[in-house]
Amino acid sequence: MLDFCYVTVGAGAQPVATWLARQHYTAAQCGLYNVPNLNDLYALFVDATDDQHHGYRGLVREVETSQDVQLSAIPKGETPVTYLNFNRNGYSTYCRVYREYHDWVAKRNAERYQNTVQHGRNYDAKNMLHVFRLLRMAEEIAITGQLHVRRPDREFLLQIRRGEFTYEQLIAEAETLVERVEAAFAASSLPEALNKQRAEQLLLQVRQTWYAK
C-alpha cells in the first residue's frame, strides 16, 4: 500500500519509501494527521527523539496487509515535516485488477491448462500458436496486401499446439519474425491510413448481402 503514498518535496512529489530512505527516517518514527477539507492528504510528522516519546503510530498498522494509512495523536506545537498523499483510487484499481487476475488464474480454461501439462513445455501452446499465426499474417499483409485466413502453414501451427518446439526455440523464431514484419511494413506499398469511405461501403455491402439471405 505504501507504494501508493507520496510526499511533497519542493514543488514536486516523491514516493514515501524513497523519501524515508533519503532522510534516514523509518516509517515507525512517523505520525500522520488528517488535513481538513482535503481528501487523502495528511500532515506528516517525524519523532526524531532518541526514545520516540511522542508515541507516533507509524504510517500503517501492518506494512504487508494494511488497507489504509494510520493516524496518530500529534502533540500541540509540532510542525509537519512534509505532507503525504495516499493515492486511494490508484490503490483500489490495483487491488481490483489483482483480484481479477487471480480469479482468472483460478477459473481459466482447464482443458488448455491440461494441454500445457501434457506437452510438458511449460507454455500456453494455444496462445503461442496465435502469436505465430498473427505475426505471419501481418508479414503477408505487408508484402502482398492480402489477408489469408485459411492458413497454408496449418501444420506448423498444429506442431506448436502439440508442444513439438521448446519455448526457447519459439521465442527466438518470434523475435526474428517481429523484425521481418517491421522491415516488411517499412518497405510496404500499403497506404499509411485506410480509406474510410471504401471500408464503410464494403461493410454496408456485406451487411446487405447477409441480411438478404
Residue pairs with C-beta under 8 A, 6 or more apart in sequence:
1 60
1 63
1 66
1 67
1 68
1 69
1 91
2 16
2 17
2 27
2 59
2 60
2 63
3 15
3 17
4 86
4 87
4 88
4 90
4 91
4 94
5 15
5 16
5 59
5 69
5 84
5 85
5 86
5 87
6 13
6 14
6 15
6 16
6 84
6 85
6 87
7 13
7 14
7 16
7 19
7 44
7 82
7 83
7 84
7 85
8 82
8 83
8 85
9 19
9 82
13 85
16 27
16 59
16 84
19 82
20 26
20 27
20 30
23 46
25 46
25 48
27 58
27 59
27 60
27 63
28 52
28 56
28 58
29 46
29 47
29 48
29 52
29 56
29 58
30 44
30 45
30 46
30 47
30 56
30 58
30 59
30 72
31 44
31 45
31 46
31 47
31 54
31 56
31 57
31 58
31 71
31 72
31 73
31 74
32 42
32 43
32 44
32 45
32 59
32 69
32 70
32 71
32 72
32 84
33 42
33 43
33 45
33 71
33 72
33 74
33 80
34 41
34 42
34 71
35 41
35 42
35 43
35 83
39 88
40 85
40 86
40 87
40 88
41 83
41 84
41 85
42 69
42 71
42 83
42 84
42 85
42 86
43 74
43 80
43 83
43 84
44 80
44 81
44 82
44 83
44 84
45 54
45 56
45 72
45 74
45 78
45 79
45 80
45 81
46 56
46 81
47 53
47 54
47 55
47 56
54 72
54 74
54 75
54 78
55 72
55 73
56 72
56 74
57 70
57 71
57 72
58 70
58 72
59 69
59 70
59 84
60 66
60 68
60 69
60 70
61 70
68 86
69 84
69 86
112 124
112 125
112 126
115 125
115 126
115 161
115 163
116 122
116 123
116 124
116 125
118 163
119 125
119 162
119 163
120 163
121 163
121 165
121 166
121 167
122 167
123 167
123 170
125 160
125 161
125 162
125 163
126 161
128 160
128 170
129 157
129 158
129 160
129 161
131 170
131 174
132 156
132 157
132 160
132 170
132 173
132 174
132 177
133 151
133 157
135 174
135 177
135 178
135 181
136 151
136 153
136 177
137 147
137 148
138 181
138 184
138 185
139 177
139 180
139 181
139 184
140 146
140 147
140 148
141 147
141 190
142 181
142 184
142 185
142 187
142 188
142 190
143 184
143 188
145 188
145 189
145 190
151 157
159 165
160 170
